[in-house]
Amino acid sequence: MYPEDLKEQQIVRREKAQELREKGIDPFGHKYERTHTSKTVFEAYDQFDHDHFETNHYEVSVAGRIMLKRGQGKAGFLNIQDRDGQIQIYVRSDMIGEEAYDIYKKGDLGDIVGIKGFVFRTKTNELTIKATTYTHLSKALRPLPDKFHGLQDKEEARRRRYVDLIVNDDAKKVAMTRPRIIRAIQNFFDSKGFIEVETPVLHGILGGAAARPFVTHHNALDMDFYLRIATELPLKRLIVGGLEAVYEIGRLFRNEGMDSTHNPEFTTIEAYLAYSDMEGMMNLVEECLSTVTYQIRGTYEIEFNGVAINMGRPWKRWHMVDAVKEMSGVDFWQHMSLEDAKKHAKAHDIHVEKHYGYGHIVEAFFEKYCEDVIIQPTIVYGHPIEISPLAKKNQDDPRFTDRFELFINKAEYANAFTELNDPIDQRERFENQVKEKALGNDEAVEMDVDFVESLEYGMPPTGGIGIGIDRLIMLLTNTPSIRDVILFPHHKHR
């Protein structure tokens, strides 16, 4: 008996699986030796014309999923799909035998088969394999979505990424481009003398960024841990330890909202370079992202969501206060009290939280008036000290820090600064964050005594940067949602 909720097609396919068993064939198959993929068949033989194959015989063995079947009587065609694409197969009963032909005829779209045969060209000049052996490998008990409509529901495509990859060439292209982009980033940093390292995912103290964490419990230690929201503090300890140039590509976890540019787990690269500073990081991010863009796309001119973007250097550099002044008319270069800043906020309809200082108000103005006008790659620098607890104060104006964020098409792609290496200043900043936490800022970082102690051993002047890899992949594959560059994004239960 079959489960009650099976649809007619699913019952038919289960019956066909049983028929295969009765013939002594395992419906879910065994190892299969293939000599070629669809891609290598085309690479090797697409150069030859019809007549060449009349006198030259090339035997190949391929395997893949049946995506198309046509023909009747004693001969037919099918298209099989492997990782690289599709190839046409010609099947005739007198070539593969009556029994194998019967299995071919009863095969369904979605079944996985192995084909051994000779390469030739059909009358319509299509490169095809003429089957001499037909091997059933795996039965598909569920039908694929309709070829022309695919998985129309994006949420369903994300839930069933395995089906999305079968029927959607774009999904497969993104999945295969993602590791190429990550490899290009690794190669870039390796070529600059950086050491790739791994740091813990479980952190005993919340730090390295302003974000809400996921909390978990370690039974043996009887301790709560956070899933890391940043890799920053362990990496800077390695700079203290003398590794001088380090990077890590890894997953971060933030217990926050989800939208087209935010997923609760995501991938970044963080890199730290001794004897550098914010300006060194500006040059590094420009060179890295423009180089990776050219390697992946073969051009600096790309399109994202209908918007033309030029990733070629140099990029605009815009001080946050200049940006706010230009777009809103309010000049935060002028020395003013917190009350004055609040009056400006009120006049411009900007909400002020109770933990806000002067710098939070500058940031709120920037978010309202400036973020949405930035399309081409733009380095926005000079963030206020209140929102930059790990960045070095600017020498000329200590209200601001030597920090920048990279914006492209209204979204942030990187965050960098001249690292704070003064342990006394760092302790004070942590203490201010603890006060903010008490006032209700649940994104404030905690006091990390060990990190302060590490700085007391002496950290060289250092530049550091974090780059959002998922957003970069979105940009370089023209994919509007972060949930389509992550193979298995999170979603609510059905």
Steps between C-alpha positions, in 0.01 A plus 500: 500500500613854422461804727156661458624843392679374184392653171421278200837569332686401815309172525573419132871566555510275806337226294766545232771471768344171609496376137874570481557294815303214346737513199796472740596868461559714809284814448763701691798363317872453543832660410532599134825570314477798270772618265351840417260768618273691261758781501801282418307327218439840338858613564641187338262448206306815414771596248410206270232502231247228409721327244794472740297274731410270206860382485624575856344333802528649849355301788398691815323422826286770663241516778232745606138578564234461229365849426325437166364192319348474154442244227299181474512151357848349482706821538501817706702792633566623850697787649698422811635766733814485711676771698634673189191500278294277272579265213268318258485119492362290210355164613403209268366163609719305257813668643437473874278188499129454556521469879705819543271677252198406710673654806574814292135524389374473859756750627369830640627856487729537800634144490880470497658279234839399361561498124784337310515563128657676201505871421334609173304788349128479419347629176435828682874510579462454877788326677344183644598168659363187331440263793640148492441436871218650710533465879230601747673660802244672724120531502343840562188435711382860468442682170705809419318834475365590157796587276356832384382627837765347726476599864310828462470547876836644613447385858434146379816516287701595809342229714564236231831626368573150370206532257589861419851388397355231271256723313657846526826564313543838671491340847767251396713775344492703823585190706801431278615863479496548879807280569685664208447842662614374841805335341585827320482688833725240667749517215508881524575504874747210471685692227531796740670285765200455731469178704160329495396392852204349684357640825225367730132518404394477867589816696478540876474879469296707253729720294638620170180660366168654601244222456260273688644152550376143503563347842574132565610297802805276542409223745849380597617852588153601624545828310295703258670577171415733214520395137752753371371830362850590373848349472668829590631458855667156456663621176640811671646277774695328219637840391619548861655153472710614205327338199484854347258426211206265560157431350208268559209415273221366715140490610364762739168478684273792591160455664333777305245569227503343156460681169653501153845594639491333845507132599556383860814312393723651236860494378765770534870543462680695771863598445754679720830649390766623743662840432204606283202728566158604365651637180690176443168316535336739249766410244475129588121475459509695172767274357344179634144554380592650164746212438247232601230666285726495194609139559141377533323723247778596258401868532466773764163605357224291656125523539317433824123508518481716187762747629834548318796491741868562421730309735814647344729712719525765641188522716341810653601572862244701698523610864177416685464858631555646151240257363244604764573870442468461122174304512319652802659843548590428866870560578620260771855630462383788720553431868160463660352353815300177507189716555576699182543176305166373637333823386633445146369142515155616612488765225581228242253247641772261620415278798752513789536196728587563866851351466582732204805721523617764251644239266184288486313807375760561227459136393119533500528805269732304270258205485205727420660736248807333348487119483236488229681738265819290481504283185864475380761352739554767768719490809325689782744577782529692827236324709419651843671342802169393664428251219861379460614340828796319342634772265779750570406863567577745224805709593351828376146460640456242780118507457560281195697184427720375220234262376328451165217301347481410131160562341390377157148548369363618839637200694803453725764257374797555732591654834859594588711709731829594645484260791492628853820371663501714818390265781398787731279659234363156409402428862315835516313425177394158632381666823290746296351207309407333830319824601316504164393139559353607836307777320340246269740463205495121462751523214774651722811283544617363837815564697774266371767514770726247326498706181599814691779299665620382160529864388708572810771274352512742206321484166669678209304769313262291293236529230205261498208430267191282474334433162156343455557211261133412442423856388803498270376174346155659454667792320721289272222254406224765473292321763268741687447290816762369743276195539583396143879508543480286816413144404292433812358825645283502809122529483192450714333161521232450241 
